């Protein structure tokens, strides 16, 4: 059945379709509709558990507890709350806990422009916590994809035994589109680990051996754990190497854009080649190298000051044109004209 829904609604429905039975969160614009839907579902169906926590720290940790207890669990926040969750996300990687953390981005730092969209938290999703860890991060660009990739995020979490990040933004989360969710077919991966109290399972932030004994001074034990986790994440991430590429043999310039910004530059596809990463992390290194080699110029358009562009430049080992769309409010005509002007300056 076709229905008119927004990105936040589709994201929540995707989580429920994936089998999520627990949500903890703290209200924050522009993600609050997800929390509201969770509260409403809990009122109708008490088997779906809901906590409006005292802050984002509590929500992030409650998600870990629920996952350890056997539930598919998630939370939703925005930039300031996501910042508070970073230590817990790192802890979840150490515990090998499957869970989903949704970040509906807005302009920052701090409170910034709380009702305006941005893509300011790209690097934070990769480098926000301490230590070496390998997050899997998805960023859709439509209401339909919000539903599809919410399910995918839970699948990847179960398979990688790790917290997975689902990115959105103030535009996408409040974008209304007509979709038929019943026709969207996405496999749902079942719960991958038993709850605590069954099997041989530990939870500790300390490095530990296979017998679950802490080994905080044994580098060999840490390397074994690290290599195991890194290899698992690489294998699972490869399974979800989602992207779109529209080649244009008449152009010598490849545009790279993701999330809502890829919608902004859609009118340029007739003039330029476009690469859209959907799996933001791990970086689609092989795919970027494959398609970028055929173009003289590479330009990354994003709603931040070149965060993804800096990573692309490192991967390709060549100069990349960074085109930031900043300020949280810009008309399509202004965006397109700004892109054309900068490309003309940089490319000529």
C-alpha positions as CSV (number, residue, x, y, z in Angstrom):
1,X,0.0,0.0,0.0
2,X,1.4,3.4,-1.0
3,X,1.6,6.0,1.8
4,X,3.0,9.5,2.3
5,X,5.7,9.3,5.0
6,X,8.9,11.1,5.9
7,X,12.4,9.8,6.4
8,X,12.2,9.5,10.2
9,X,9.0,7.5,9.9
10,X,10.5,5.2,7.3
11,X,13.6,4.7,9.3
12,X,11.6,3.6,12.4
13,X,9.4,1.3,10.3
14,X,12.6,-0.3,8.8
15,X,14.0,-0.9,12.3
16,X,10.7,-2.6,13.4
17,X,10.7,-4.7,10.2
18,X,14.3,-5.7,11.0
19,X,13.0,-7.1,14.3
20,X,14.0,-4.3,16.7
21,X,12.1,-4.6,20.0
22,X,13.9,-2.0,22.1
23,X,14.4,1.7,21.8
24,X,16.1,4.1,24.2
25,X,16.5,7.8,23.4
26,X,16.5,11.4,24.5
27,X,14.5,14.0,22.4
28,X,16.7,16.1,20.1
29,X,15.9,17.9,16.8
30,X,15.7,16.6,14.1
31,X,15.4,13.0,15.2
32,X,12.6,13.3,17.7
33,X,10.0,11.7,15.5
34,X,11.7,8.4,15.8
35,X,11.5,8.6,19.6
36,X,7.8,9.6,19.4
37,X,7.0,6.6,17.1
38,X,8.8,4.3,19.6
39,X,6.7,5.6,22.4
40,X,3.5,5.2,20.4
41,X,4.3,1.7,19.5
42,X,5.1,0.8,23.1
43,X,1.7,2.2,24.1
44,X,0.0,-0.1,21.6
45,X,2.3,-3.1,22.0
46,X,4.1,-3.5,25.3
47,X,6.3,-6.2,23.8
48,X,8.2,-3.4,22.1
49,X,10.2,-1.8,24.9
50,X,10.8,1.9,25.2
51,X,12.8,4.2,27.5
52,X,12.9,8.0,27.3
53,X,16.2,8.3,29.1
54,X,17.5,11.2,31.2
55,X,20.2,11.9,28.5
56,X,22.0,10.5,25.5
57,X,24.6,8.8,27.7
58,X,22.0,6.7,29.4
59,X,20.3,5.9,26.1
60,X,23.5,4.7,24.5
61,X,24.2,2.4,27.4
62,X,20.7,1.1,27.7
63,X,21.0,0.0,24.0
64,X,24.0,-2.1,25.0
65,X,22.2,-3.6,27.9
66,X,19.1,-4.5,25.8
67,X,21.3,-6.1,23.2
68,X,23.2,-8.2,25.7
69,X,19.8,-9.3,27.1
70,X,18.8,-10.6,23.6
71,X,16.9,-7.7,21.9
72,X,17.6,-6.0,18.7
73,X,18.1,-2.5,20.1
74,X,18.6,1.0,18.7
75,X,18.7,4.7,19.5
76,X,18.4,7.9,17.5
77,X,20.0,11.3,18.1
78,X,21.7,14.2,16.4
79,X,25.2,15.7,16.5
80,X,25.4,16.8,20.2
81,X,23.9,13.6,21.4
82,X,26.0,11.5,19.1
83,X,29.1,13.2,20.6
84,X,28.1,12.1,24.0
85,X,27.6,8.5,22.8
86,X,31.1,8.0,21.5
87,X,32.6,6.4,24.5
88,X,29.7,3.9,24.7
89,X,30.0,3.2,21.0
90,X,33.7,2.3,21.4
91,X,32.7,0.1,24.4
92,X,30.1,-1.7,22.2
93,X,32.8,-2.4,19.7
94,X,35.0,-3.9,22.5
95,X,32.0,-6.0,23.7
96,X,31.2,-7.1,20.1
97,X,27.6,-6.0,20.7
98,X,25.2,-5.7,17.7
99,X,23.1,-2.5,17.9
100,X,22.2,0.4,15.7
101,X,22.9,4.1,16.4
102,X,21.0,6.6,14.3
103,X,22.4,10.1,13.8
104,X,20.1,12.6,12.1
105,X,22.7,15.3,11.4
106,X,22.3,19.1,11.9
107,X,24.5,22.1,11.8
108,X,27.2,22.2,14.6
109,X,29.4,22.4,16.5
110,X,27.4,22.2,19.7
111,X,23.8,23.3,19.4
112,X,24.6,25.1,16.2
113,X,21.5,25.5,14.0
114,X,19.3,22.7,15.4
115,X,16.6,22.8,12.7
116,X,19.0,23.0,9.7
117,X,20.6,20.1,7.9
118,X,24.2,19.3,7.5
119,X,26.7,16.5,7.1
120,X,28.9,17.6,9.9
121,X,29.4,14.3,11.6
122,X,31.0,12.2,8.8
123,X,34.5,12.0,10.4
124,X,33.0,11.5,13.8
125,X,31.3,8.3,12.7
126,X,34.7,6.9,11.9
127,X,37.0,8.4,14.5
128,X,34.7,9.5,17.3
129,X,35.7,6.9,19.9
130,X,39.1,5.7,21.2
131,X,41.3,3.0,19.8
132,X,41.2,1.1,16.6
133,X,37.7,0.0,15.6
134,X,36.0,-0.5,12.2
135,X,32.5,1.0,12.1
136,X,30.1,0.2,9.3
137,X,28.1,3.3,8.3
138,X,25.2,3.7,5.9
139,X,23.7,6.9,4.6
140,X,20.6,6.7,2.3
141,X,19.2,9.6,0.2
142,X,15.5,8.9,0.0
143,X,12.5,7.9,2.1
144,X,12.5,4.5,0.5
145,X,16.2,4.0,1.2
146,X,15.7,5.1,4.8
147,X,13.4,2.1,5.2
148,X,15.7,-0.3,3.2
149,X,19.0,0.7,4.9
150,X,17.5,0.8,8.4
151,X,16.9,-3.0,7.9
152,X,20.4,-3.3,6.3
153,X,22.0,-1.6,9.3
154,X,20.5,-4.1,11.7
155,X,21.5,-7.0,9.4
156,X,25.1,-5.7,9.3
157,X,25.1,-5.2,13.1
158,X,24.1,-8.9,13.7
159,X,26.6,-10.2,11.2
160,X,29.6,-8.0,12.3
161,X,28.7,-8.3,16.0
162,X,29.2,-4.5,16.3
163,X,27.3,-1.2,16.6
164,X,26.4,0.0,13.1
165,X,25.8,3.7,12.4
166,X,22.8,4.9,10.3
167,X,23.1,8.5,9.1
168,X,20.4,10.9,8.1
169,X,20.0,14.6,8.2
170,X,17.4,17.3,8.8
171,X,16.3,17.4,5.2
172,X,16.1,13.7,4.6
173,X,14.4,13.0,8.0
174,X,11.6,15.5,7.3
175,X,11.4,14.8,3.5
176,X,7.9,13.4,2.6
177,X,7.7,10.9,-0.3
178,X,5.1,8.4,-1.5
179,X,6.4,4.9,-1.0
180,X,5.0,1.4,-1.0
181,X,6.9,-0.3,1.8
182,X,5.2,-3.6,1.2
183,X,7.0,-4.0,-2.1
184,X,10.5,-3.4,-0.7
185,X,12.1,-6.8,-0.2
186,X,15.1,-6.8,2.2
187,X,16.3,-10.0,3.9
188,X,16.1,-9.8,7.7
189,X,19.1,-11.4,9.4
190,X,18.0,-13.2,12.7
191,X,19.5,-12.5,16.1
192,X,23.1,-13.7,16.0
193,X,24.1,-14.1,19.6
194,X,22.3,-15.6,22.6
195,X,21.4,-13.4,25.5
196,X,23.5,-13.4,28.6
197,X,22.8,-16.4,30.8
198,X,23.0,-18.8,27.9
199,X,26.2,-20.0,26.4
200,X,29.7,-18.8,27.2
201,X,29.5,-15.0,26.8
202,X,31.3,-12.2,28.5
203,X,30.9,-8.4,28.6
204,X,33.9,-6.4,29.6
205,X,35.7,-3.4,28.2
206,X,39.0,-5.0,28.9
207,X,41.1,-7.1,26.5
208,X,40.4,-10.7,27.3
209,X,41.4,-14.2,26.1
210,X,39.2,-17.0,24.8
211,X,38.6,-18.1,28.4
212,X,37.1,-14.7,29.2
213,X,40.0,-13.8,31.5
214,X,41.1,-10.1,31.3
215,X,44.6,-9.8,29.8
216,X,45.3,-6.1,30.0
217,X,49.1,-6.4,29.6
218,X,49.3,-9.1,27.0
219,X,49.9,-7.6,23.5
220,X,49.6,-11.0,21.8
221,X,46.1,-11.5,23.2
222,X,45.1,-8.0,22.0
223,X,46.4,-8.6,18.5
224,X,44.5,-11.8,18.3
225,X,41.3,-10.0,19.2
226,X,42.0,-7.1,17.0
227,X,42.9,-9.2,13.9
228,X,39.7,-11.3,14.4
229,X,37.4,-8.3,14.7
230,X,39.1,-6.5,11.8
231,X,38.8,-9.5,9.5
232,X,35.2,-10.0,10.4
233,X,34.3,-6.4,9.8
234,X,36.1,-6.4,6.4
235,X,34.2,-9.5,5.3
236,X,30.8,-8.2,6.4
237,X,31.4,-4.7,5.0
238,X,32.3,-6.2,1.6
239,X,28.9,-7.8,1.6
240,X,27.3,-4.4,1.9
241,X,29.4,-2.4,-0.5
242,X,26.5,-0.3,-1.7
243,X,27.0,2.6,-4.0
244,X,25.6,4.2,-7.3
245,X,27.6,5.3,-10.3
246,X,26.3,7.1,-13.3
247,X,29.1,7.4,-15.9
248,X,29.3,10.2,-18.4
249,X,31.8,9.7,-21.2
250,X,31.3,13.2,-22.4
251,X,32.6,14.7,-19.2
252,X,36.2,14.7,-17.8
253,X,34.9,15.4,-14.2
254,X,33.5,13.0,-11.6
255,X,31.3,14.4,-8.9
256,X,31.1,12.5,-5.6
257,X,28.2,13.2,-3.3
258,X,26.2,11.3,-0.7
259,X,23.0,11.4,1.3
260,X,20.8,14.4,0.7
261,X,23.5,16.3,-1.2
262,X,23.4,13.6,-3.9
263,X,19.8,14.7,-4.4
264,X,20.9,18.4,-4.7
265,X,23.3,17.7,-7.5
266,X,21.0,15.3,-9.4
267,X,20.4,18.0,-12.2
268,X,24.1,17.9,-12.9
269,X,24.1,14.2,-13.9
270,X,23.5,15.2,-17.5
271,X,26.8,17.1,-17.5
272,X,29.0,15.2,-15.2
273,X,29.7,11.6,-14.0
274,X,28.4,11.0,-10.4
275,X,29.5,8.5,-7.7
276,X,27.3,8.1,-4.7
277,X,28.6,6.1,-1.7
278,X,25.8,4.6,0.4
279,X,28.1,2.7,2.6
280,X,30.1,5.6,3.9
281,X,32.5,3.5,6.1
282,X,34.5,1.5,5.5
283,X,35.4,3.7,2.6
284,X,34.7,2.2,-0.8
285,X,38.3,2.4,-1.7
286,X,38.4,-0.1,-4.6
287,X,35.3,1.3,-6.1
288,X,36.5,4.9,-5.9
289,X,39.8,4.0,-7.5
290,X,38.1,2.1,-10.3
291,X,35.9,4.9,-11.4
292,X,38.1,7.9,-10.6
293,X,40.9,6.8,-12.8
294,X,38.9,7.6,-15.9
295,X,38.4,11.3,-15.0
296,X,40.7,14.2,-15.1
297,X,38.9,16.1,-12.3
298,X,37.4,14.8,-9.0
299,X,35.0,17.0,-7.1
300,X,33.4,16.1,-3.7
301,X,30.2,18.0,-2.9
302,X,29.1,17.7,0.8
303,X,27.4,19.8,3.5
304,X,30.5,20.2,5.6
305,X,34.0,21.7,5.0
306,X,35.5,18.8,3.1
307,X,35.4,15.9,5.5
308,X,34.8,13.2,3.0
309,X,36.8,15.0,0.4
310,X,39.9,14.8,2.6
311,X,39.5,11.0,2.8
312,X,39.0,10.6,-0.9
313,X,42.1,12.6,-1.6
314,X,44.1,10.3,0.6
315,X,42.7,7.2,-1.1
316,X,43.2,8.4,-4.6
317,X,46.5,10.1,-3.9
318,X,45.6,13.1,-6.1
319,X,44.2,16.5,-5.7
320,X,40.4,16.6,-5.1
321,X,38.2,19.7,-5.5
322,X,36.2,20.2,-2.3
323,X,32.8,22.0,-2.7
324,X,31.2,22.6,0.7
325,X,27.5,23.5,1.0
326,X,27.5,25.2,4.4
327,X,25.0,27.1,6.5
328,X,22.1,24.6,6.6
329,X,19.8,26.4,4.2
330,X,20.4,26.8,0.5
331,X,18.0,26.7,-2.5
332,X,18.5,24.2,-5.3
333,X,19.2,27.0,-7.8
334,X,21.8,28.6,-5.5
335,X,23.4,25.2,-4.9
336,X,23.6,24.4,-8.6
337,X,24.9,27.8,-9.6
338,X,27.5,27.6,-6.8
339,X,28.7,24.2,-8.0
340,X,29.0,25.4,-11.6
341,X,30.9,28.5,-10.7
342,X,33.4,26.6,-8.5
343,X,33.8,23.8,-11.0
344,X,34.5,26.4,-13.7
345,X,37.1,28.1,-11.6
346,X,38.8,24.9,-10.5
347,X,38.6,22.9,-13.7
348,X,39.5,25.5,-16.3
